[in-house]
Amino acid sequence: MANTQNIPWKRLAIEASAIVLSILLAFAIDAWWEERQTEQDIVEDLAIVEHELAENIRLVELSIDIMTNIVAAKDRLIAELKARPGSSSVDIPATDVFWGIFMNPTLDPSLGGTDAWIAAGQLGVIESPKLRQRLAGVRGKFDDTIEEQRIAREVGIRQIYPAIEDRGDIGIIKDMFAAGLHARQATEVQEIPDFGSISLPNSGALIFSLQARGLWYEASILESTDLLAELKEIQPLVQAEMRSK
C-alpha cells in the first residue's frame, strides 16, 4: 500500500485550483468577448438606423416643402378660376399648373436597414422601451402619409388630367418636365422659370377635383409634420442607446 505521507497534497491542491481557475477564467473571457461582440454588432446596427433616420428627416422635410408648394398653387388656381365665373376658360401661369396639378411627390423613405433589423427580431436587444416602441411604429407612420400622397395622385390622374388633356398648350408641362424640374423631388425645391400661361377650362368639376386633390395633400402635410417630429425624437434615443453599449 502506497505511503500517503509521501504524496504532495498541498502542491496538488494548488495545481488543481490553478487549473480550475484557468478554466473558469477562460470561460469568463469567452463570455465577456461574446458580450462585447454582441454589443458591437448592436452599435453597428444602430449606426445604420441613425444614418437612415437622418436621411429620412431630410426626405420628409423636402416632401413637406413640395406639398406646401402644391397646396399654395392649388389655392391660386382655384382663386383664378372663381374670379372669372363667366369665362369658359382661364389663362393660368404655367408654374401654378405645374405645381397645382402635375407635381405628384411620392415619399420614398430609407428603411431597408431598420426593416431588416426589426424583421430579424432585434428590437429586444434595445434597453429603452420608448425606443423599441418608436422604431416598431415608424413604418406605419410612413405608410400613412405615402397612402395620402397616392390618393392625391389618383385624383389628378383620374379626374383632373382627362378634363385638360385636350388643351393644345398643355405641352408646356412636358417642356417643364423635360427641363429637369422634377429632379428637385430628390434634391431641393427650386425656383421655376417663367414658362408662360396655360388655358384651363373653368368648370365646377375642375374646381372640385382641385380641392379634393389639395385636401389629400393637406392631410399628408399634417401626417408628415407629425412623422418629422417623431423622427427627430427618435434620433437622440438611438444615440443614447449607442452610448450605453
C-alpha positions as CSV (number, residue, x, y, z in Angstrom):
1,M,0.0,0.0,0.0
2,A,1.4,3.4,-1.0
3,N,2.6,5.7,1.7
4,T,0.2,8.7,1.5
5,Q,2.6,10.7,3.6
6,N,4.9,11.0,0.5
7,I,2.1,12.5,-1.7
8,P,2.5,16.3,-2.0
9,W,-1.2,17.1,-1.3
10,K,-0.6,20.8,-0.9
11,R,1.1,21.1,-4.2
12,L,-1.5,19.0,-6.0
13,A,-4.3,21.1,-4.5
14,I,-2.6,24.3,-5.6
15,E,-2.1,22.9,-9.1
16,A,-5.8,21.7,-9.3
17,S,-7.0,25.0,-8.1
18,A,-4.9,26.8,-10.7
19,I,-6.3,24.5,-13.4
20,V,-9.9,25.2,-12.3
21,L,-9.3,28.9,-12.1
22,S,-7.7,29.0,-15.5
23,I,-10.7,27.1,-17.0
24,L,-13.2,29.5,-15.2
25,L,-11.1,32.5,-16.4
26,A,-11.2,31.2,-20.0
27,F,-15.0,30.8,-19.8
28,A,-15.3,34.3,-18.3
29,I,-13.1,35.8,-21.1
30,D,-15.1,34.0,-23.7
31,A,-18.4,35.2,-22.2
32,W,-17.0,38.8,-21.9
33,W,-15.7,38.7,-25.5
34,E,-19.0,37.3,-26.8
35,E,-21.0,40.0,-24.9
36,R,-18.7,42.7,-26.2
37,Q,-19.0,41.4,-29.8
38,T,-22.8,41.3,-29.4
39,E,-22.8,44.9,-28.2
40,Q,-20.5,45.9,-31.0
41,D,-22.9,44.3,-33.5
42,I,-25.8,46.2,-31.9
43,V,-23.9,49.5,-32.1
44,E,-23.2,48.9,-35.8
45,D,-26.9,48.1,-36.5
46,L,-27.9,51.2,-34.6
47,A,-25.5,53.3,-36.6
48,I,-27.3,52.1,-39.7
49,V,-30.6,53.1,-38.1
50,E,-29.2,56.5,-37.2
51,H,-28.0,57.1,-40.7
52,E,-31.4,56.2,-42.1
53,L,-33.1,58.5,-39.6
54,A,-31.0,61.4,-40.8
55,E,-31.8,60.7,-44.4
56,N,-35.5,60.2,-43.7
57,I,-35.6,63.5,-41.9
58,R,-34.2,65.2,-45.0
59,L,-36.7,63.4,-47.2
60,V,-39.7,64.2,-45.1
61,E,-38.7,67.9,-44.8
62,L,-38.3,68.0,-48.6
63,S,-41.7,66.3,-49.1
64,I,-43.4,68.8,-46.8
65,D,-41.9,71.7,-48.8
66,I,-43.1,70.2,-52.1
67,M,-46.6,69.5,-50.8
68,T,-46.8,73.0,-49.3
69,N,-46.0,74.5,-52.7
70,I,-48.6,72.2,-54.3
71,V,-51.3,73.4,-51.9
72,A,-50.4,77.0,-52.4
73,A,-50.5,76.6,-56.2
74,K,-53.9,74.9,-55.8
75,D,-55.3,77.8,-53.9
76,R,-54.1,80.2,-56.6
77,L,-55.6,78.1,-59.3
78,I,-59.0,77.9,-57.7
79,A,-58.9,81.7,-56.9
80,E,-58.1,82.4,-60.6
81,L,-61.0,80.2,-61.8
82,K,-63.5,81.5,-59.3
83,A,-62.5,85.1,-60.1
84,R,-63.9,84.7,-63.7
85,P,-67.2,82.9,-63.3
86,G,-68.4,83.9,-66.8
87,S,-65.4,82.6,-68.7
88,S,-65.3,79.2,-70.2
89,S,-61.6,79.1,-69.9
90,V,-58.9,81.0,-67.9
91,D,-55.2,81.6,-68.6
92,I,-53.2,80.4,-65.7
93,P,-49.4,80.8,-65.1
94,A,-47.8,77.5,-66.2
95,T,-45.8,77.3,-62.9
96,D,-49.1,77.2,-61.0
97,V,-50.5,74.5,-63.3
98,F,-47.2,72.6,-62.9
99,W,-47.3,72.7,-59.1
100,G,-51.0,72.6,-58.6
101,I,-51.9,69.8,-61.0
102,F,-48.8,67.9,-62.3
103,M,-46.4,67.8,-59.4
104,N,-47.1,64.4,-57.6
105,P,-44.4,63.7,-55.0
106,T,-44.0,60.2,-53.6
107,L,-42.2,59.9,-50.3
108,D,-39.6,57.1,-50.7
109,P,-38.2,56.5,-47.2
110,S,-34.8,54.8,-46.5
111,L,-35.9,52.0,-44.2
112,G,-34.1,49.0,-45.5
113,G,-31.7,48.5,-42.6
114,T,-34.3,49.3,-40.0
115,D,-36.9,47.0,-41.5
116,A,-34.3,44.2,-41.8
117,W,-33.2,44.7,-38.2
118,I,-36.8,44.6,-36.9
119,A,-37.7,41.6,-39.1
120,A,-34.7,39.7,-37.5
121,G,-36.3,40.3,-34.1
122,Q,-33.5,42.6,-32.9
123,L,-35.8,45.1,-31.1
124,G,-35.5,43.0,-28.0
125,V,-31.8,43.9,-27.6
126,I,-32.7,47.6,-27.1
127,E,-32.7,48.6,-23.5
128,S,-35.0,51.7,-23.9
129,P,-38.7,50.6,-24.1
130,K,-39.5,54.0,-25.6
131,L,-37.1,53.5,-28.4
132,R,-38.4,50.0,-29.1
133,Q,-41.9,51.3,-29.4
134,R,-41.0,54.2,-31.6
135,L,-38.9,52.1,-34.0
136,A,-41.7,49.5,-34.2
137,G,-44.2,52.1,-35.3
138,V,-42.3,54.3,-37.6
139,R,-43.0,52.2,-40.8
140,G,-46.8,52.6,-40.2
141,K,-46.4,56.4,-40.0
142,F,-44.6,56.5,-43.3
143,D,-47.2,54.3,-44.9
144,D,-50.0,56.7,-43.8
145,T,-48.5,59.8,-45.4
146,I,-47.5,57.8,-48.6
147,E,-51.1,56.5,-48.9
148,E,-52.5,60.0,-48.8
149,Q,-50.0,61.1,-51.5
150,R,-51.1,58.1,-53.6
151,I,-54.8,59.1,-53.3
152,A,-54.0,62.7,-54.2
153,R,-52.1,61.5,-57.3
154,E,-55.0,59.3,-58.3
155,V,-57.4,62.2,-58.1
156,G,-55.2,64.1,-60.5
157,I,-54.8,61.1,-62.9
158,R,-58.5,60.1,-62.9
159,Q,-60.3,63.4,-62.5
160,I,-58.1,66.3,-63.5
161,Y,-56.0,65.1,-66.3
162,P,-58.9,63.9,-68.5
163,A,-60.5,67.4,-68.2
164,I,-57.5,69.2,-69.5
165,E,-55.6,66.8,-71.7
166,D,-57.1,68.2,-75.0
167,R,-55.7,71.6,-74.4
168,G,-53.1,72.4,-77.0
169,D,-50.9,74.4,-74.7
170,I,-50.7,71.6,-72.1
171,G,-47.5,70.6,-73.9
172,I,-45.7,73.3,-71.9
173,I,-45.9,70.9,-69.0
174,K,-43.9,68.4,-70.9
175,D,-41.3,71.1,-71.7
176,M,-41.1,71.8,-67.9
177,F,-40.5,68.1,-67.1
178,A,-38.0,67.8,-70.0
179,A,-36.1,70.8,-68.4
180,G,-35.5,68.5,-65.4
181,L,-37.7,70.4,-63.0
182,H,-39.0,67.2,-61.5
183,A,-35.5,66.4,-60.3
184,R,-35.9,68.7,-57.3
185,Q,-38.0,66.0,-55.7
186,A,-34.8,64.2,-54.8
187,T,-32.7,67.3,-54.1
188,E,-34.4,70.6,-53.1
189,V,-37.3,72.8,-54.0
190,Q,-36.0,75.2,-56.7
191,E,-37.4,78.3,-58.4
192,I,-39.1,77.5,-61.7
193,P,-38.5,79.9,-64.6
194,D,-41.5,81.5,-66.4
195,F,-43.0,79.2,-69.0
196,G,-45.9,81.4,-69.9
197,S,-49.6,80.5,-69.4
198,I,-51.9,77.6,-69.9
199,S,-55.6,77.8,-70.7
200,L,-57.7,75.7,-68.3
201,P,-61.4,75.0,-68.5
202,N,-63.4,77.0,-65.9
203,S,-65.8,74.4,-64.5
204,G,-67.1,73.5,-61.1
205,A,-66.0,69.9,-61.7
206,L,-62.4,71.0,-62.1
207,I,-62.5,73.2,-59.1
208,F,-64.0,70.4,-57.0
209,S,-61.3,68.0,-58.2
210,L,-58.5,70.5,-57.4
211,Q,-60.0,70.9,-53.9
212,A,-60.1,67.2,-53.4
213,R,-56.5,66.7,-54.5
214,G,-55.4,69.6,-52.3
215,L,-57.2,68.1,-49.2
216,W,-55.3,64.9,-49.5
217,Y,-52.0,66.7,-49.7
218,E,-53.0,68.9,-46.8
219,A,-53.7,65.7,-44.8
220,S,-50.3,64.3,-45.9
221,I,-48.6,67.5,-44.7
222,L,-50.2,67.0,-41.3
223,E,-49.1,63.4,-41.2
224,S,-45.7,64.3,-42.4
225,T,-45.3,67.0,-39.8
226,D,-46.1,64.5,-37.0
227,L,-43.8,62.0,-38.6
228,L,-41.0,64.5,-38.8
229,A,-41.4,65.3,-35.1
230,E,-41.4,61.6,-34.3
231,L,-38.1,61.0,-36.3
232,K,-36.4,63.9,-34.5
233,E,-37.4,62.5,-31.2
234,I,-36.1,59.0,-32.1
235,Q,-32.7,60.4,-33.1
236,P,-31.4,61.2,-29.6
237,L,-32.9,57.9,-28.3
238,V,-30.8,56.0,-30.8
239,Q,-27.7,58.0,-29.9
240,A,-28.2,57.4,-26.2
241,E,-28.7,53.7,-26.8
242,M,-25.4,53.6,-28.8
243,R,-23.6,55.4,-26.0
244,S,-24.8,52.8,-23.4
245,K,-23.2,49.9,-25.2
